[in-house]
Amino acid sequence: MFYKALASDSISYPDYLDVYISSAWENVDALNKKQVQIIFDGLSEWVSASENDLN
């Protein structure tokens, strides 16, 4: 569903984003809320940078 949302909004995303998101989700239980937020903020910045690079 996440990738469908990106595609439907014509948002380009980096290769292997799914691997990084899966890895983050697998480690969520071992991290506190702030650590998880930092990871997903970083992924968000990566997607934004990728989108900007392609435009």
mmCIF file of the N, C-alpha and C atoms, coordinates in Angstrom:
data_MODEL
# 
_entry.id   MODEL 
# 
loop_
_atom_site.group_PDB 
_atom_site.id 
_atom_site.type_symbol 
_atom_site.label_atom_id 
_atom_site.label_alt_id 
_atom_site.label_comp_id 
_atom_site.label_asym_id 
_atom_site.label_entity_id 
_atom_site.label_seq_id 
_atom_site.pdbx_PDB_ins_code 
_atom_site.Cartn_x 
_atom_site.Cartn_y 
_atom_site.Cartn_z 
_atom_site.occupancy 
_atom_site.B_iso_or_equiv 
_atom_site.pdbx_formal_charge 
_atom_site.auth_seq_id 
_atom_site.auth_comp_id 
_atom_site.auth_asym_id 
_atom_site.auth_atom_id 
_atom_site.pdbx_PDB_model_num 
ATOM 1   N N  . MET A 1 1  ? 0.822  -1.188 0.000   1.00 0.00 ? 1  MET A N  1 
ATOM 2   C CA . MET A 1 1  ? 0.000  0.000  0.000   1.00 0.00 ? 1  MET A CA 1 
ATOM 3   C C  . MET A 1 1  ? 0.867  1.254  0.000   1.00 0.00 ? 1  MET A C  1 
ATOM 4   N N  . PHE A 1 2  ? 1.940  1.240  0.771   1.00 0.00 ? 2  PHE A N  1 
ATOM 5   C CA . PHE A 1 2  ? 2.838  2.393  0.837   1.00 0.00 ? 2  PHE A CA 1 
ATOM 6   C C  . PHE A 1 2  ? 3.406  2.723  -0.540  1.00 0.00 ? 2  PHE A C  1 
ATOM 7   N N  . TYR A 1 3  ? 3.877  1.691  -1.249  1.00 0.00 ? 3  TYR A N  1 
ATOM 8   C CA . TYR A 1 3  ? 4.466  1.908  -2.564  1.00 0.00 ? 3  TYR A CA 1 
ATOM 9   C C  . TYR A 1 3  ? 3.417  2.330  -3.578  1.00 0.00 ? 3  TYR A C  1 
ATOM 10  N N  . LYS A 1 4  ? 2.184  1.854  -3.420  1.00 0.00 ? 4  LYS A N  1 
ATOM 11  C CA . LYS A 1 4  ? 1.098  2.291  -4.296  1.00 0.00 ? 4  LYS A CA 1 
ATOM 12  C C  . LYS A 1 4  ? 0.836  3.777  -4.092  1.00 0.00 ? 4  LYS A C  1 
ATOM 13  N N  . ALA A 1 5  ? 0.909  4.221  -2.841  1.00 0.00 ? 5  ALA A N  1 
ATOM 14  C CA . ALA A 1 5  ? 0.700  5.643  -2.551  1.00 0.00 ? 5  ALA A CA 1 
ATOM 15  C C  . ALA A 1 5  ? 1.802  6.487  -3.189  1.00 0.00 ? 5  ALA A C  1 
ATOM 16  N N  . LEU A 1 6  ? 3.032  6.025  -3.087  1.00 0.00 ? 6  LEU A N  1 
ATOM 17  C CA . LEU A 1 6  ? 4.132  6.754  -3.720  1.00 0.00 ? 6  LEU A CA 1 
ATOM 18  C C  . LEU A 1 6  ? 3.931  6.808  -5.231  1.00 0.00 ? 6  LEU A C  1 
ATOM 19  N N  . ALA A 1 7  ? 3.602  5.671  -5.810  1.00 0.00 ? 7  ALA A N  1 
ATOM 20  C CA . ALA A 1 7  ? 3.413  5.601  -7.262  1.00 0.00 ? 7  ALA A CA 1 
ATOM 21  C C  . ALA A 1 7  ? 2.225  6.440  -7.717  1.00 0.00 ? 7  ALA A C  1 
ATOM 22  N N  . SER A 1 8  ? 1.140  6.400  -6.973  1.00 0.00 ? 8  SER A N  1 
ATOM 23  C CA . SER A 1 8  ? -0.052 7.152  -7.380  1.00 0.00 ? 8  SER A CA 1 
ATOM 24  C C  . SER A 1 8  ? 0.190  8.657  -7.323  1.00 0.00 ? 8  SER A C  1 
ATOM 25  N N  . ASP A 1 9  ? 1.114  9.081  -6.467  1.00 0.00 ? 9  ASP A N  1 
ATOM 26  C CA . ASP A 1 9  ? 1.476  10.498 -6.385  1.00 0.00 ? 9  ASP A CA 1 
ATOM 27  C C  . ASP A 1 9  ? 2.698  10.818 -7.234  1.00 0.00 ? 9  ASP A C  1 
ATOM 28  N N  . SER A 1 10 ? 3.121  9.835  -8.043  1.00 0.00 ? 10 SER A N  1 
ATOM 29  C CA . SER A 1 10 ? 4.293  9.982  -8.926  1.00 0.00 ? 10 SER A CA 1 
ATOM 30  C C  . SER A 1 10 ? 5.545  10.383 -8.155  1.00 0.00 ? 10 SER A C  1 
ATOM 31  N N  . ILE A 1 11 ? 5.714  9.805  -6.981  1.00 0.00 ? 11 ILE A N  1 
ATOM 32  C CA . ILE A 1 11 ? 6.885  10.074 -6.153  1.00 0.00 ? 11 ILE A CA 1 
ATOM 33  C C  . ILE A 1 11 ? 7.926  8.990  -6.426  1.00 0.00 ? 11 ILE A C  1 
ATOM 34  N N  . SER A 1 12 ? 9.089  9.416  -6.853  1.00 0.00 ? 12 SER A N  1 
ATOM 35  C CA . SER A 1 12 ? 10.180 8.477  -7.073  1.00 0.00 ? 12 SER A CA 1 
ATOM 36  C C  . SER A 1 12 ? 10.818 8.164  -5.730  1.00 0.00 ? 12 SER A C  1 
ATOM 37  N N  . TYR A 1 13 ? 11.295 6.959  -5.585  1.00 0.00 ? 13 TYR A N  1 
ATOM 38  C CA . TYR A 1 13 ? 11.937 6.589  -4.335  1.00 0.00 ? 13 TYR A CA 1 
ATOM 39  C C  . TYR A 1 13 ? 13.191 5.776  -4.640  1.00 0.00 ? 13 TYR A C  1 
ATOM 40  N N  . PRO A 1 14 ? 14.133 5.757  -3.698  1.00 0.00 ? 14 PRO A N  1 
ATOM 41  C CA . PRO A 1 14 ? 15.405 5.079  -3.934  1.00 0.00 ? 14 PRO A CA 1 
ATOM 42  C C  . PRO A 1 14 ? 15.248 3.569  -4.058  1.00 0.00 ? 14 PRO A C  1 
ATOM 43  N N  . ASP A 1 15 ? 16.171 2.980  -4.798  1.00 0.00 ? 15 ASP A N  1 
ATOM 44  C CA . ASP A 1 15 ? 16.220 1.522  -4.879  1.00 0.00 ? 15 ASP A CA 1 
ATOM 45  C C  . ASP A 1 15 ? 16.424 0.954  -3.480  1.00 0.00 ? 15 ASP A C  1 
ATOM 46  N N  . TYR A 1 16 ? 15.872 -0.179 -3.246  1.00 0.00 ? 16 TYR A N  1 
ATOM 47  C CA . TYR A 1 16 ? 16.029 -0.916 -1.988  1.00 0.00 ? 16 TYR A CA 1 
ATOM 48  C C  . TYR A 1 16 ? 15.367 -0.236 -0.789  1.00 0.00 ? 16 TYR A C  1 
ATOM 49  N N  . LEU A 1 17 ? 14.491 0.728  -1.027  1.00 0.00 ? 17 LEU A N  1 
ATOM 50  C CA . LEU A 1 17 ? 13.782 1.362  0.083   1.00 0.00 ? 17 LEU A CA 1 
ATOM 51  C C  . LEU A 1 17 ? 13.024 0.316  0.886   1.00 0.00 ? 17 LEU A C  1 
ATOM 52  N N  . ASP A 1 18 ? 12.444 -0.661 0.202   1.00 0.00 ? 18 ASP A N  1 
ATOM 53  C CA . ASP A 1 18 ? 11.685 -1.706 0.889   1.00 0.00 ? 18 ASP A CA 1 
ATOM 54  C C  . ASP A 1 18 ? 12.559 -2.480 1.871   1.00 0.00 ? 18 ASP A C  1 
ATOM 55  N N  . VAL A 1 19 ? 13.817 -2.705 1.527   1.00 0.00 ? 19 VAL A N  1 
ATOM 56  C CA . VAL A 1 19 ? 14.738 -3.422 2.420   1.00 0.00 ? 19 VAL A CA 1 
ATOM 57  C C  . VAL A 1 19 ? 14.984 -2.607 3.687   1.00 0.00 ? 19 VAL A C  1 
ATOM 58  N N  . TYR A 1 20 ? 15.193 -1.310 3.529   1.00 0.00 ? 20 TYR A N  1 
ATOM 59  C CA . TYR A 1 20 ? 15.454 -0.456 4.683   1.00 0.00 ? 20 TYR A CA 1 
ATOM 60  C C  . TYR A 1 20 ? 14.217 -0.323 5.581   1.00 0.00 ? 20 TYR A C  1 
ATOM 61  N N  . ILE A 1 21 ? 13.058 -0.194 4.959   1.00 0.00 ? 21 ILE A N  1 
ATOM 62  C CA . ILE A 1 21 ? 11.828 -0.101 5.756   1.00 0.00 ? 21 ILE A CA 1 
ATOM 63  C C  . ILE A 1 21 ? 11.586 -1.409 6.507   1.00 0.00 ? 21 ILE A C  1 
ATOM 64  N N  . SER A 1 22 ? 11.770 -2.530 5.835   1.00 0.00 ? 22 SER A N  1 
ATOM 65  C CA . SER A 1 22 ? 11.590 -3.831 6.494   1.00 0.00 ? 22 SER A CA 1 
ATOM 66  C C  . SER A 1 22 ? 12.554 -3.994 7.661   1.00 0.00 ? 22 SER A C  1 
ATOM 67  N N  . SER A 1 23 ? 13.787 -3.597 7.457   1.00 0.00 ? 23 SER A N  1 
ATOM 68  C CA . SER A 1 23 ? 14.786 -3.691 8.514   1.00 0.00 ? 23 SER A CA 1 
ATOM 69  C C  . SER A 1 23 ? 14.401 -2.821 9.711   1.00 0.00 ? 23 SER A C  1 
ATOM 70  N N  . ALA A 1 24 ? 13.925 -1.620 9.420   1.00 0.00 ? 24 ALA A N  1 
ATOM 71  C CA . ALA A 1 24 ? 13.505 -0.722 10.504  1.00 0.00 ? 24 ALA A CA 1 
ATOM 72  C C  . ALA A 1 24 ? 12.353 -1.344 11.285  1.00 0.00 ? 24 ALA A C  1 
ATOM 73  N N  . TRP A 1 25 ? 11.351 -1.883 10.581  1.00 0.00 ? 25 TRP A N  1 
ATOM 74  C CA . TRP A 1 25 ? 10.201 -2.495 11.252  1.00 0.00 ? 25 TRP A CA 1 
ATOM 75  C C  . TRP A 1 25 ? 10.617 -3.694 12.098  1.00 0.00 ? 25 TRP A C  1 
ATOM 76  N N  . GLU A 1 26 ? 11.578 -4.471 11.596  1.00 0.00 ? 26 GLU A N  1 
ATOM 77  C CA . GLU A 1 26 ? 12.030 -5.651 12.340  1.00 0.00 ? 26 GLU A CA 1 
ATOM 78  C C  . GLU A 1 26 ? 12.695 -5.260 13.666  1.00 0.00 ? 26 GLU A C  1 
ATOM 79  N N  . ASN A 1 27 ? 13.249 -4.063 13.717  1.00 0.00 ? 27 ASN A N  1 
ATOM 80  C CA . ASN A 1 27 ? 13.970 -3.623 14.920  1.00 0.00 ? 27 ASN A CA 1 
ATOM 81  C C  . ASN A 1 27 ? 13.159 -2.698 15.822  1.00 0.00 ? 27 ASN A C  1 
ATOM 82  N N  . VAL A 1 28 ? 11.929 -2.413 15.445  1.00 0.00 ? 28 VAL A N  1 
ATOM 83  C CA . VAL A 1 28 ? 11.098 -1.471 16.198  1.00 0.00 ? 28 VAL A CA 1 
ATOM 84  C C  . VAL A 1 28 ? 10.951 -1.866 17.673  1.00 0.00 ? 28 VAL A C  1 
ATOM 85  N N  . ASP A 1 29 ? 10.775 -3.122 17.958  1.00 0.00 ? 29 ASP A N  1 
ATOM 86  C CA . ASP A 1 29 ? 10.558 -3.551 19.344  1.00 0.00 ? 29 ASP A CA 1 
ATOM 87  C C  . ASP A 1 29 ? 11.787 -3.355 20.221  1.00 0.00 ? 29 ASP A C  1 
ATOM 88  N N  . ALA A 1 30 ? 12.963 -3.293 19.610  1.00 0.00 ? 30 ALA A N  1 
ATOM 89  C CA . ALA A 1 30 ? 14.202 -3.142 20.371  1.00 0.00 ? 30 ALA A CA 1 
ATOM 90  C C  . ALA A 1 30 ? 14.587 -1.672 20.548  1.00 0.00 ? 30 ALA A C  1 
ATOM 91  N N  . LEU A 1 31 ? 13.816 -0.769 19.966  1.00 0.00 ? 31 LEU A N  1 
ATOM 92  C CA . LEU A 1 31 ? 14.152 0.654  19.996  1.00 0.00 ? 31 LEU A CA 1 
ATOM 93  C C  . LEU A 1 31 ? 13.086 1.444  20.743  1.00 0.00 ? 31 LEU A C  1 
ATOM 94  N N  . ASN A 1 32 ? 13.483 2.618  21.208  1.00 0.00 ? 32 ASN A N  1 
ATOM 95  C CA . ASN A 1 32 ? 12.478 3.491  21.823  1.00 0.00 ? 32 ASN A CA 1 
ATOM 96  C C  . ASN A 1 32 ? 11.848 4.377  20.743  1.00 0.00 ? 32 ASN A C  1 
ATOM 97  N N  . LYS A 1 33 ? 10.818 5.099  21.110  1.00 0.00 ? 33 LYS A N  1 
ATOM 98  C CA . LYS A 1 33 ? 10.062 5.893  20.148  1.00 0.00 ? 33 LYS A CA 1 
ATOM 99  C C  . LYS A 1 33 ? 10.947 6.911  19.426  1.00 0.00 ? 33 LYS A C  1 
ATOM 100 N N  . LYS A 1 34 ? 11.842 7.551  20.155  1.00 0.00 ? 34 LYS A N  1 
ATOM 101 C CA . LYS A 1 34 ? 12.717 8.564  19.548  1.00 0.00 ? 34 LYS A CA 1 
ATOM 102 C C  . LYS A 1 34 ? 13.647 7.934  18.510  1.00 0.00 ? 34 LYS A C  1 
ATOM 103 N N  . GLN A 1 35 ? 14.191 6.766  18.805  1.00 0.00 ? 35 GLN A N  1 
ATOM 104 C CA . GLN A 1 35 ? 15.076 6.082  17.863  1.00 0.00 ? 35 GLN A CA 1 
ATOM 105 C C  . GLN A 1 35 ? 14.328 5.694  16.589  1.00 0.00 ? 35 GLN A C  1 
ATOM 106 N N  . VAL A 1 36 ? 13.116 5.199  16.752  1.00 0.00 ? 36 VAL A N  1 
ATOM 107 C CA . VAL A 1 36 ? 12.299 4.820  15.596  1.00 0.00 ? 36 VAL A CA 1 
ATOM 108 C C  . VAL A 1 36 ? 11.988 6.061  14.761  1.00 0.00 ? 36 VAL A C  1 
ATOM 109 N N  . GLN A 1 37 ? 11.654 7.154  15.424  1.00 0.00 ? 37 GLN A N  1 
ATOM 110 C CA . GLN A 1 37 ? 11.351 8.394  14.702  1.00 0.00 ? 37 GLN A CA 1 
ATOM 111 C C  . GLN A 1 37 ? 12.559 8.868  13.909  1.00 0.00 ? 37 GLN A C  1 
ATOM 112 N N  . ILE A 1 38 ? 13.747 8.758  14.484  1.00 0.00 ? 38 ILE A N  1 
ATOM 113 C CA . ILE A 1 38 ? 14.976 9.157  13.789  1.00 0.00 ? 38 ILE A CA 1 
ATOM 114 C C  . ILE A 1 38 ? 15.183 8.317  12.533  1.00 0.00 ? 38 ILE A C  1 
ATOM 115 N N  . ILE A 1 39 ? 14.948 7.022  12.645  1.00 0.00 ? 39 ILE A N  1 
ATOM 116 C CA . ILE A 1 39 ? 15.099 6.130  11.487  1.00 0.00 ? 39 ILE A CA 1 
ATOM 117 C C  . ILE A 1 39 ? 14.133 6.525  10.378  1.00 0.00 ? 39 ILE A C  1 
ATOM 118 N N  . PHE A 1 40 ? 12.867 6.718  10.724  1.00 0.00 ? 40 PHE A N  1 
ATOM 119 C CA . PHE A 1 40 ? 11.885 7.033  9.696   1.00 0.00 ? 40 PHE A CA 1 
ATOM 120 C C  . PHE A 1 40 ? 12.033 8.462  9.172   1.00 0.00 ? 40 PHE A C  1 
ATOM 121 N N  . ASP A 1 41 ? 12.533 9.369  9.991   1.00 0.00 ? 41 ASP A N  1 
ATOM 122 C CA . ASP A 1 41 ? 12.862 10.711 9.490   1.00 0.00 ? 41 ASP A CA 1 
ATOM 123 C C  . ASP A 1 41 ? 13.972 10.617 8.448   1.00 0.00 ? 41 ASP A C  1 
ATOM 124 N N  . GLY A 1 42 ? 14.965 9.787  8.730   1.00 0.00 ? 42 GLY A N  1 
ATOM 125 C CA . GLY A 1 42 ? 16.058 9.590  7.783   1.00 0.00 ? 42 GLY A CA 1 
ATOM 126 C C  . GLY A 1 42 ? 15.575 8.982  6.477   1.00 0.00 ? 42 GLY A C  1 
ATOM 127 N N  . LEU A 1 43 ? 14.697 7.996  6.572   1.00 0.00 ? 43 LEU A N  1 
ATOM 128 C CA . LEU A 1 43 ? 14.135 7.392  5.362   1.00 0.00 ? 43 LEU A CA 1 
ATOM 129 C C  . LEU A 1 43 ? 13.332 8.421  4.566   1.00 0.00 ? 43 LEU A C  1 
ATOM 130 N N  . SER A 1 44 ? 12.597 9.261  5.267   1.00 0.00 ? 44 SER A N  1 
ATOM 131 C CA . SER A 1 44 ? 11.815 10.314 4.616   1.00 0.00 ? 44 SER A CA 1 
ATOM 132 C C  . SER A 1 44 ? 12.729 11.290 3.883   1.00 0.00 ? 44 SER A C  1 
ATOM 133 N N  . GLU A 1 45 ? 13.819 11.674 4.528   1.00 0.00 ? 45 GLU A N  1 
ATOM 134 C CA . GLU A 1 45 ? 14.778 12.581 3.890   1.00 0.00 ? 45 GLU A CA 1 
ATOM 135 C C  . GLU A 1 45 ? 15.406 11.923 2.666   1.00 0.00 ? 45 GLU A C  1 
ATOM 136 N N  . TRP A 1 46 ? 15.666 10.627 2.759   1.00 0.00 ? 46 TRP A N  1 
ATOM 137 C CA . TRP A 1 46 ? 16.245 9.888  1.642   1.00 0.00 ? 46 TRP A CA 1 
ATOM 138 C C  . TRP A 1 46 ? 15.293 9.881  0.447   1.00 0.00 ? 46 TRP A C  1 
ATOM 139 N N  . VAL A 1 47 ? 14.008 9.635  0.704   1.00 0.00 ? 47 VAL A N  1 
ATOM 140 C CA . VAL A 1 47 ? 13.014 9.655  -0.366  1.00 0.00 ? 47 VAL A CA 1 
ATOM 141 C C  . VAL A 1 47 ? 12.940 11.056 -0.974  1.00 0.00 ? 47 VAL A C  1 
ATOM 142 N N  . SER A 1 48 ? 12.923 12.077 -0.133  1.00 0.00 ? 48 SER A N  1 
ATOM 143 C CA . SER A 1 48 ? 12.863 13.461 -0.634  1.00 0.00 ? 48 SER A CA 1 
ATOM 144 C C  . SER A 1 48 ? 14.085 13.792 -1.479  1.00 0.00 ? 48 SER A C  1 
ATOM 145 N N  . ALA A 1 49 ? 15.252 13.397 -1.018  1.00 0.00 ? 49 ALA A N  1 
ATOM 146 C CA . ALA A 1 49 ? 16.480 13.662 -1.772  1.00 0.00 ? 49 ALA A CA 1 
ATOM 147 C C  . ALA A 1 49 ? 16.460 12.927 -3.107  1.00 0.00 ? 49 ALA A C  1 
ATOM 148 N N  . SER A 1 50 ? 15.977 11.693 -3.089  1.00 0.00 ? 50 SER A N  1 
ATOM 149 C CA . SER A 1 50 ? 15.884 10.914 -4.318  1.00 0.00 ? 50 SER A CA 1 
ATOM 150 C C  . SER A 1 50 ? 14.920 11.575 -5.294  1.00 0.00 ? 50 SER A C  1 
ATOM 151 N N  . GLU A 1 51 ? 13.809 12.021 -4.796  1.00 0.00 ? 51 GLU A N  1 
ATOM 152 C CA . GLU A 1 51 ? 12.798 12.690 -5.631  1.00 0.00 ? 51 GLU A CA 1 
ATOM 153 C C  . GLU A 1 51 ? 13.389 13.963 -6.228  1.00 0.00 ? 51 GLU A C  1 
ATOM 154 N N  . ASN A 1 52 ? 14.104 14.739 -5.428  1.00 0.00 ? 52 ASN A N  1 
ATOM 155 C CA . ASN A 1 52 ? 14.710 15.983 -5.898  1.00 0.00 ? 52 ASN A CA 1 
ATOM 156 C C  . ASN A 1 52 ? 15.790 15.733 -6.933  1.00 0.00 ? 52 ASN A C  1 
ATOM 157 N N  . ASP A 1 53 ? 16.548 14.661 -6.775  1.00 0.00 ? 53 ASP A N  1 
ATOM 158 C CA . ASP A 1 53 ? 17.615 14.309 -7.716  1.00 0.00 ? 53 ASP A CA 1 
ATOM 159 C C  . ASP A 1 53 ? 17.060 13.927 -9.077  1.00 0.00 ? 53 ASP A C  1 
ATOM 160 N N  . LEU A 1 54 ? 15.858 13.361 -9.088  1.00 0.00 ? 54 LEU A N  1 
ATOM 161 C CA . LEU A 1 54 ? 15.278 12.901 -10.346 1.00 0.00 ? 54 LEU A CA 1 
ATOM 162 C C  . LEU A 1 54 ? 14.536 13.994 -11.070 1.00 0.00 ? 54 LEU A C  1 
ATOM 163 N N  . ASN A 1 55 ? 14.252 15.094 -10.404 1.00 0.00 ? 55 ASN A N  1 
ATOM 164 C CA . ASN A 1 55 ? 13.519 16.211 -11.040 1.00 0.00 ? 55 ASN A CA 1 
ATOM 165 C C  . ASN A 1 55 ? 14.445 17.286 -11.523 1.00 0.00 ? 55 ASN A C  1 
# 
